[in-house]
Amino acid sequence: MKRIAVTLILLALPTAAAFAADAAAGKAVYDSKCKMCHGAEGAGGAMDKASIAGTPEAATKAAIASGKGKMKAMPAVTGAALDNVAAYVASLKK
């Protein structure tokens, strides 16, 4: 039984990698949907004076999906685009 579980996990690893978020694709989403308020590198822009650079992916996804503070929810950013932009924001230097 243990061998079967290990085999299934090993078989699933390449599949999980195929679905990993793409920070480069997330930059394109960020540039079109987020940059005008959060700045080019997430250090704060016209609307948002606080840095979002390096924010954990889960927090970024929650803020995009539900809104946070003055930021309204962004219902147009979902699925892979949401994963990708969260990965991009997490990759930015604080």
GUBA-628925 format. One line per field, with one value per residue (C-alpha): residue number from 1; x, y, z. Coordinates in steps of 0.05 Angstrom, whole numbers. Example, Ala and Ser with C-alpha at 12.3 -4.5 7.8 and 13.67 -1.06 7.14 Angstrom:
2
i	1,2
x	246,273
y	-90,-21
z	156,143
// end
This chain:
94
i	1,2,3,4,5,6,7,8,9,10,11,12,13,14,15,16,17,18,19,20,21,22,23,24,25,26,27,28,29,30,31,32,33,34,35,36,37,38,39,40,41,42,43,44,45,46,47,48,49,50,51,52,53,54,55,56,57,58,59,60,61,62,63,64,65,66,67,68,69,70,71,72,73,74,75,76,77,78,79,80,81,82,83,84,85,86,87,88,89,90,91,92,93,94
x	0,57,90,25,19,91,82,19,55,114,68,31,93,102,28,32,91,52,-1,49,36,75,103,123,51,29,71,28,-35,-4,17,-53,-96,-54,5,-35,-51,5,64,110,147,93,124,61,33,-19,-74,-35,22,39,86,54,120,134,63,49,9,-51,-58,-54,-106,-153,-145,-158,-218,-251,-219,-180,-183,-194,-182,-244,-249,-224,-274,-242,-178,-192,-164,-94,-90,-102,-49,0,-7,-2,63,89,73,105,168,177,230,206
y	0,47,34,51,117,136,117,159,219,212,208,270,314,329,345,394,428,437,476,519,594,633,697,723,716,748,810,822,817,862,914,918,912,932,976,1041,1039,997,1022,988,947,942,998,1040,1084,1137,1106,1059,1089,1023,971,906,877,808,798,724,693,674,746,774,725,743,817,810,765,801,870,899,968,1018,966,937,864,850,797,798,768,694,624,620,696,703,650,683,754,729,693,756,801,750,751,827,853,893
z	0,18,-50,-86,-49,-64,-137,-143,-111,-158,-218,-196,-189,-263,-268,-210,-242,-306,-267,-229,-232,-284,-254,-324,-348,-282,-299,-360,-318,-265,-317,-346,-283,-222,-241,-246,-172,-142,-183,-232,-180,-127,-85,-87,-141,-152,-109,-64,-24,11,-17,-39,-65,-36,-10,0,-57,-13,12,-58,-84,-26,-38,-113,-103,-45,-42,16,47,-9,-62,-93,-115,-185,-210,-280,-252,-239,-250,-279,-286,-211,-196,-243,-217,-145,-163,-196,-136,-89,-132,-127,-79,-20
// end
